[in-house]
């Protein structure tokens, strides 16, 4: 790496390049590496990592660097880097020993990692919805239902304490009903009139009230004596509304500073809606079935929202998911799949490419031909889908399509190389529909094929790519149309 021409090449790379010596001192840094660290080259060169970034020696990333320098073996890891202002970014680091010490290549993967993290967070919240739904269905005792909801709110939203105040319609007073995470029992004495204080205002105005710092509130917190010793800083209250009527207020507290974003507030308000349903259903148990169906519809709409987000990310397939879902359900009926199983077929079709959220934009949106190593990453998207969806119990019956729709009848597909009837029937059906829609649609790199050409191709692939019986059923449906 001592050749000046080598450095000239590195200077113009879009990836960060740096060389450190055995004392972790910067010997070379290109512009992109300096940009990744939000430092100038002058601030880095000749100084050690520990001097430039105090405390970096305590990180797991630094441990990998030290190991590479000592054992003289290459390494690779994904690292979250925290800047001085508290913001973070993700980088793929590839480390290679060189005579001077260690060469480090850094690639910014922040967008991909944030997409993965956002998806995982949505999955976690969806699972919380599901568990709350099960509590509403299986538990008629209001106290137990509220306990389940509050524990989920506290853990999912990373709060320290949560409570529910229920409206006493006779006195128009909000009274403590259930809570968790409080150090004392004083909160149980809560009785506030609608319109008074932070919680009363949320009830009166029927909107969420956020107080970032209870130590410096814009208005006095009327229950200061009740939260004495709790050391709360952040407070938020959202009303519980059922069919336009006030049911109560859901309150959350945190002992450290916190600035909620829109997604966080949306989740809190959605949980509040479910809590309202739970409260009302304990009073009006005969309406439980209807409430459950509304929640299930909300789940499926969430899944469709994920799919639409992926369609927008991968512009080549815009509208693709909606079309293949409708056709796959129709084909499943032709194949004799029972009506009560079609919901899993529909969910599987909607989520068939959800694993592509884990594929970097540079690969997913690449206009040209993918390299072998890029194809290796692309072919992992069914595995990503399986790993993300399997922990959610109610989505497991829908996994066949996201996980197996790239398997082929002759065993040459991926990710498992399944053959013939080893491939789940829903995946075999979907494979035909997926290819039909892809070839029948315009793409940036080619126009749509004529109908007869697509049919001829599918017939040719029967027995190799496709299940011959699935092809026969599919062509029957085309003829009916």
C-alpha positions in Angstrom: 0.0 0.0 0.0 3.0 2.3 0.0 2.8 3.1 -3.8 1.4 6.6 -4.3 -0.6 5.4 -7.3 -2.5 3.0 -4.9 -3.4 6.0 -2.7 -4.5 8.0 -5.7 -6.9 5.2 -6.5 -8.2 5.0 -2.9 -8.6 8.8 -2.8 -11.4 8.7 -5.4 -13.3 5.7 -4.1 -16.9 6.1 -2.9 -16.1 3.8 0.1 -14.1 4.9 3.1 -10.5 3.8 3.2 -8.0 4.1 6.0 -4.8 2.6 7.2 -3.8 2.5 10.9 -0.5 1.3 12.4 -0.1 -1.1 15.3 -0.7 1.7 17.8 -4.0 2.5 16.1 -2.6 5.7 14.6 -4.0 6.9 11.3 -1.4 6.7 8.5 -3.8 7.2 5.6 -7.4 8.4 5.3 -9.3 9.2 2.1 -12.0 11.8 1.9 -14.9 9.4 2.3 -13.5 7.8 5.5 -13.1 11.3 7.0 -16.6 12.1 6.0 -17.9 8.9 7.6 -16.3 9.9 10.9 -17.4 13.6 10.5 -13.7 14.7 10.9 -11.2 16.3 8.5 -8.2 14.4 7.3 -6.0 16.8 9.2 -7.8 15.9 12.4 -7.1 12.3 11.8 -3.7 11.8 10.3 -0.9 11.2 12.8 -3.3 10.8 15.7 -4.6 7.6 17.3 -8.2 6.5 17.2 -8.3 6.9 21.0 -7.2 10.5 20.7 -9.8 11.3 18.0 -12.7 9.3 19.4 -12.3 9.1 23.2 -13.8 5.9 24.6 -13.6 4.0 21.3 -11.3 1.5 22.9 -14.2 0.2 25.0 -16.3 -0.7 22.0 -16.8 -4.2 20.5 -15.6 -2.8 17.1 -12.2 -1.8 18.7 -11.9 -5.3 20.0 -12.2 -6.7 16.5 -9.6 -4.2 15.3 -7.1 -5.3 18.0 -7.7 -8.9 17.3 -7.0 -8.4 13.6 -3.8 -6.5 14.3 -2.6 -9.2 16.7 -3.6 -12.3 14.8 -3.0 -10.7 11.3 -6.3 -12.2 10.0 -9.0 -10.3 8.0 -12.4 -9.6 9.6 -15.7 -8.1 8.7 -18.5 -6.6 10.8 -21.5 -4.3 10.8 -20.9 -1.4 13.3 -23.1 1.3 14.6 -21.1 4.5 15.1 -22.2 7.2 17.5 -21.3 10.8 16.7 -20.6 13.5 19.3 -24.1 15.0 18.9 -25.7 11.6 19.7 -26.7 10.7 16.2 -25.7 7.3 14.8 -24.8 5.7 11.4 -24.2 2.1 10.4 -21.1 1.0 8.5 -19.9 -2.3 7.0 -16.3 -2.6 8.0 -13.8 -4.9 6.1 -10.4 -5.2 7.8 -7.3 -6.5 6.1 -3.8 -6.8 7.6 -1.1 -4.8 5.6 2.6 -4.4 6.4 1.9 -1.0 8.0 -0.8 -2.4 10.3 -4.4 -2.6 9.1 -6.4 -1.5 6.1 -10.0 -0.7 6.8 -12.7 -0.4 4.1 -16.0 1.3 5.4 -19.3 1.2 3.5 -22.2 3.2 4.6 -25.2 0.9 5.2 -27.3 3.2 7.3 -30.4 3.2 5.1 -30.5 -0.6 4.9 -29.9 -1.1 8.7 -32.5 1.5 9.5 -35.0 -0.3 7.2 -34.2 -3.6 9.0 -34.5 -2.0 12.4 -37.8 -0.3 11.4 -39.2 -3.5 10.1 -38.2 -5.4 13.3 -39.8 -2.7 15.4 -43.0 -2.9 13.4 -42.9 -6.7 13.7 -42.4 -6.4 17.5 -45.3 -3.9 17.7 -47.5 -6.2 15.6 -46.7 -9.0 17.9 -47.7 -6.8 20.8 -51.0 -6.1 19.1 -51.5 -9.8 18.6 -50.9 -10.7 22.3 -53.2 -7.9 23.4 -55.8 -9.2 21.0 -55.5 -12.7 22.5 -55.9 -11.3 25.9 -59.0 -9.5 24.9 -60.4 -12.7 23.4 -59.4 -15.2 26.1 -59.7 -13.0 29.3 -63.0 -11.5 30.3 -61.6 -10.1 33.6 -61.0 -6.4 33.0 -58.2 -6.2 35.6 -56.2 -9.0 33.9 -56.8 -7.6 30.4 -55.6 -4.1 31.5 -52.5 -5.7 33.2 -51.6 -7.4 29.9 -52.0 -4.2 27.9 -50.0 -2.1 30.3 -47.1 -4.5 30.5 -47.0 -4.6 26.7 -47.1 -0.8 26.5 -44.3 -0.4 29.0 -42.0 -3.0 27.4 -42.7 -2.1 23.7 -42.5 1.7 24.2 -39.6 1.5 26.7 -41.5 3.3 29.4 -40.9 3.0 33.2 -44.5 3.2 34.4 -47.9 3.0 32.8 -51.4 3.4 34.2 -55.1 3.6 33.1 -57.5 6.0 34.5 -61.2 5.1 33.9 -64.0 7.6 33.7 -66.7 7.5 36.3 -69.6 8.8 34.3 -71.7 9.7 37.4 -69.1 12.0 38.8 -67.2 12.9 35.6 -64.0 11.9 37.4 -61.0 9.9 36.1 -60.1 7.2 38.7 -57.1 4.9 38.8 -57.9 1.4 37.5 -54.6 -0.3 36.9 -50.9 0.4 36.7 -47.4 -1.1 36.6 -43.8 0.1 37.1 -44.5 2.6 40.0 -42.2 2.6 43.0 -45.0 3.6 45.4 -48.7 3.0 45.7 -49.6 6.7 45.8 -50.7 6.7 42.1 -53.7 4.5 43.2 -55.2 7.5 44.9 -55.6 9.4 41.6 -59.0 11.1 41.1 -59.1 14.0 38.7 -61.9 15.8 37.0 -62.1 15.8 33.3 -60.4 19.0 32.1 -58.1 19.4 35.1 -54.4 18.7 34.9 -52.5 17.0 32.1 -54.6 13.8 32.1 -57.9 15.6 32.5 -57.0 17.9 29.5 -56.3 14.8 27.3 -59.7 13.5 28.3 -61.5 16.8 27.7 -59.8 17.6 24.4 -59.7 13.9 23.3 -56.2 14.2 22.0 -52.7 13.1 23.2 -50.9 15.4 25.6 -47.1 15.2 25.8 -45.0 16.8 28.6 -41.3 16.3 27.8 -40.0 17.5 31.2 -42.2 17.3 34.4 -39.5 19.1 36.3 -40.1 22.2 34.1 -43.7 21.9 33.0 -45.6 24.7 31.2 -48.4 24.1 33.6 -48.3 22.6 37.2 -48.7 18.8 37.4 -51.6 18.6 39.8 -50.7 15.1 41.1 -47.1 16.1 42.1 -47.7 14.6 45.6 -48.8 11.3 44.1 -45.6 10.9 42.0 -43.2 12.1 44.7 -40.3 9.8 44.9 -40.9 8.4 41.4 -38.4 10.8 39.7 -40.4 11.0 36.5 -39.3 13.3 33.7 -41.3 12.4 30.6 -45.1 12.2 30.7 -47.7 11.4 28.0 -51.4 10.9 28.2 -53.7 9.7 25.4 -57.5 9.4 25.7 -59.4 6.1 25.6 -62.2 6.6 23.1 -64.9 4.0 22.2 -67.5 4.9 19.6 -66.9 8.6 20.2 -67.4 8.2 23.9 -64.7 8.8 26.5 -63.8 5.7 28.4 -60.6 6.9 30.3 -57.0 7.9 29.8 -53.8 5.9 29.2 -50.8 7.5 30.9 -47.1 6.7 30.4 -44.1 7.9 32.4 -40.3 7.7 32.0 -37.5 8.6 34.4 -35.2 9.9 31.6 -35.6 12.4 28.9 -37.4 11.3 25.8 -38.6 12.9 22.5 -41.3 10.7 20.9 -41.6 10.5 17.1 -44.7 10.1 15.1 -44.4 6.3 14.9 -44.2 6.1 18.6 -47.2 8.3 19.2 -49.2 6.4 16.5 -48.4 3.1 18.3 -49.4 4.6 21.7 -52.7 5.8 20.2 -53.3 2.5 18.5 -52.7 0.7 21.8 -55.1 3.1 23.4 -57.7 2.1 20.9 -57.2 -1.5 21.8 -57.4 -0.7 25.5 -60.7 1.0 24.9 -62.0 -2.0 23.1 -60.9 -4.3 26.0 -62.6 -2.1 28.5 -65.8 -1.9 26.5 -65.8 -5.6 25.7 -65.6 -6.5 29.4 -68.8 -4.5 29.8 -70.4 -5.6 26.5 -69.1 -9.1 26.0 -71.4 -9.9 23.1 -69.6 -7.4 20.9 -66.2 -9.2 21.2 -66.4 -11.1 18.0 -66.9 -8.0 15.9 -64.0 -6.2 17.7 -61.7 -9.2 16.9 -62.6 -9.0 13.2 -61.8 -5.3 13.1 -58.4 -6.0 14.7 -57.6 -8.8 12.3 -58.5 -6.4 9.4 -56.0 -3.9 10.9 -53.3 -6.6 11.0 -53.8 -7.4 7.3 -53.9 -3.7 6.4 -50.5 -3.4 8.2 -49.1 -6.3 6.2 -50.4 -4.6 3.0 -48.8 -1.4 4.1 -45.4 -3.1 4.4 -45.9 -4.6 0.9 -46.8 -1.2 -0.5 -43.7 0.2 1.1 -41.6 -2.4 -0.6 -43.4 -1.8 -4.0 -42.4 1.9 -3.7 -38.8 1.0 -2.9 -38.6 -1.5 -5.8 -40.2 0.6 -8.5 -39.9 -2.3 -11.0 -42.7 -4.2 -9.2 -45.1 -1.4 -8.4 -48.6 -2.9 -8.1 -47.2 -6.4 -8.5 -48.1 -7.5 -5.0 -51.8 -6.7 -5.3 -52.2 -8.5 -8.6 -50.3 -11.7 -7.7 -52.2 -11.8 -4.3 -55.6 -11.8 -6.0 -54.6 -14.3 -8.6 -53.0 -16.7 -6.1 -56.1 -16.8 -3.9 -58.2 -17.6 -7.0 -55.7 -20.3 -8.0 -55.7 -21.7 -4.5 -59.5 -22.1 -4.7 -59.1 -24.0 -8.0 -56.5 -26.2 -6.3 -59.1 -27.2 -3.6 -57.5 -25.3 -0.7 -60.1 -24.8 2.0 -61.6 -21.3 2.5 -60.4 -21.0 6.1 -56.8 -21.6 4.8 -57.0 -18.9 2.2 -56.3 -16.1 4.7 -52.8 -17.6 5.1 -52.4 -17.8 1.3 -53.4 -14.2 1.0 -50.9 -13.1 3.8 -48.2 -15.2 2.3 -48.7 -13.6 -1.1 -48.8 -10.1 0.3 -45.5 -10.8 2.2 -43.8 -12.8 -0.6 -40.9 -10.4 -1.1 -40.8 -8.8 2.4 -37.3 -10.3 2.8 -36.0 -7.8 0.1 -36.2 -5.2 2.9 -32.9 -6.7 4.0 -31.3 -6.4 0.5 -29.1 -3.3 0.1 -30.5 -0.7 -2.4 -27.2 -1.0 -4.4 -28.2 -4.5 -5.2 -32.0 -4.4 -5.3 -32.1 -1.3 -7.5 -29.0 -2.1 -9.6 -29.9 -1.5 -13.3 -27.4 -3.9 -14.7 -26.6 -7.5 -14.2 -25.8 -8.7 -10.7 -22.4 -10.2 -9.9 -22.2 -13.6 -8.3 -21.7 -12.3 -4.8 -24.6 -9.9 -5.3 -26.8 -12.7 -6.4 -25.8 -14.6 -3.2 -27.1 -11.7 -1.2 -30.3 -11.4 -3.3 -31.0 -15.1 -2.9 -31.0 -14.6 0.9 -34.3 -12.7 0.9 -36.5 -15.7 1.5 -34.3 -16.5 4.5 -34.6 -13.0 5.7 -38.4 -13.3 5.4 -38.4 -16.5 7.4 -36.2 -15.1 10.2 -38.4 -12.0 10.5 -41.8 -13.6 10.3 -41.3 -17.0 12.1 -41.3 -15.4 15.6 -44.8 -14.1 15.0 -47.0 -17.1 15.7 -50.0 -16.1 13.7 -47.9 -15.5 10.6 -46.2 -18.9 10.6 -49.0 -20.6 8.5 -48.3 -17.9 5.8 -44.5 -18.6 5.6 -44.7 -21.2 2.8 -44.9 -18.5 0.0 -42.3 -16.0 1.4 -39.8 -18.8 2.1 -40.3 -21.2 -0.8 -41.7 -19.4 -3.8 -38.2 -19.5 -5.5 -38.0 -23.3 -5.2 -38.3 -25.1 -8.5 -40.1 -28.4 -9.4 -36.8 -29.9 -10.6 -34.9 -29.0 -7.4 -32.7 -26.2 -8.9 -34.3 -23.4 -6.9 -33.4 -21.8 -3.6 -33.0 -21.4 -0.7 -33.3 -25.1 0.2 -33.3 -26.8 -3.3 -36.6 -28.5 -2.6 -37.9 -30.8 -5.3 -41.4 -31.7 -6.6 -44.0 -32.1 -3.8 -41.4 -31.3 -1.2 -42.3 -27.7 -2.1 -45.4 -26.5 -0.2 -48.4 -26.3 -2.5 -49.0 -22.6 -1.8 -45.5 -21.8 -3.0 -45.9 -24.0 -6.1 -49.1 -22.1 -7.0 -47.6 -18.7 -6.3 -44.5 -19.4 -8.4 -46.6 -19.7 -11.6 -48.6 -16.5 -10.8 -45.4 -14.6 -9.9 -43.6 -15.4 -13.2 -46.8 -14.7 -15.2 -47.2 -11.3 -13.7 -43.5 -10.4 -14.0 -43.4 -11.3 -17.7 -46.8 -9.7 -18.4 -45.7 -6.4 -17.0 -43.5 -3.6 -18.4 -40.1 -3.3 -16.7 -37.4 -0.6 -17.2 -35.2 -3.1 -19.0 -37.9 -4.7 -21.2 -41.5 -4.3 -22.3 -44.2 -6.7 -21.3 -44.3 -10.0 -23.2 -47.4 -10.7 -25.4 -49.9 -12.9 -23.6 -49.4 -16.0 -25.9 -45.6 -15.7 -25.5 -45.9 -15.8 -21.7 -48.3 -18.8 -21.9 -45.9 -20.6 -24.1 -43.0 -20.0 -21.7 -45.0 -21.2 -18.7 -46.0 -24.4 -20.6 -42.3 -25.0 -21.5 -41.3 -24.6 -17.8 -43.9 -27.1 -16.6 -42.0 -30.0 -15.1 -38.8 -28.1 -14.6 -39.6 -24.7 -12.9 -43.3 -25.3 -12.3 -45.5 -28.0 -10.9 -47.3 -29.3 -14.0 -50.6 -29.5 -12.2 -50.3 -25.9 -11.0 -49.7 -24.9 -14.6 -52.8 -26.7 -15.7 -55.0 -25.1 -13.1 -53.6 -21.7 -13.9 -54.3 -22.0 -17.6 -57.8 -23.0 -16.8 -58.3 -19.8 -15.0 -56.8 -17.8 -17.8 -59.2 -19.4 -20.3 -62.1 -18.5 -18.0 -61.0 -14.8 -17.9 
